Amino acid sequence: EIAKKLGVSKVNVWRMRQKWESGESSVNQDSRVTISEDTFEHLLSQTFRSEVNARKVRSELDLERANLELGFINAFKQYSSVELVSMYTKIENLRAEIDALNKASNKKNKQVVNGEINSLKSELDEYIKECSIREMELYYECMKKLATANEAESKSNYKNSKGHK
């Protein structure tokens, strides 16, 4: 039960108990400190409570971090849609113009209209490519910022873990 609470092996708990029991029965009073079983169990329960509280705090921090990340993603989506709105509008206008020309074409001017439609389709394709490239640039900038933040956090976590050893 103690091993499970502390998250250590049963062998380690057994060794600790053996050392504790052998220290208690020892008559010579050298530099060893002995504690009662109640005190030992109290210390174990305090340690367990501290671990539980630490896990709870870490969970709350992880949750807050996830909320911040979601907020960032939503803000980025909003920013990118505002950034690209004029391009999207231009694309929709070109599509509407092509549809209108397709509907209005008659047999007399079909070749002229087809030429104009093909020209508009080429312009539309180029504009879609341009819009896609701009969108990828925005995503790339965002990913670079996130990678930089994650790298800084990883370095910080590494330094913190080295400091506790």
Phi, psi and omega in degrees: 000316179295317180300318181295316180296320182275345181073033178238172182284157178295328179297317179296320178294318179299315179297318178299316181295319178299314179297318181295314181293321180291328178290327181288323183277350181290133182276323183288135183262075176276214186280004180286145175249132179248147177228156180284163180297322178298317179296318179299313180294324177297316178298319177298317181293323176296318178298316179298314178298320178297318178297317179298315179296320179296318178297320180297315179297316178299320179296318178296319177296318178298319179296315179297321179296317178298320177297319177296318179297318177296319177299318179297315180298316178297317178296321179295317178300317179296315179299314183294324179292323176293319180298325186258002186300320181293324178292317178298320179298315179299318179298314180296321178296318178297318178298317179296320179296318178297316178298317180297318179294321177299319181287325185274350184291137174238176188294328183296310185255024184302318181293319179296314180295317178300320177297317179293319178298314179298321177297315179295322178296320177297316178298318179299313179301316179296319181291324177296318177299314180300316180296317180296319179297316179297320179297317178296322177299316179298315178296321180296316177301317179297314181296323177297317179296317179295320179296319178297317179296317179294322179295317178297319179294319179298317178297318179296315179297321180296315179297318179296320181291326177291326181290337183268359182272000000 
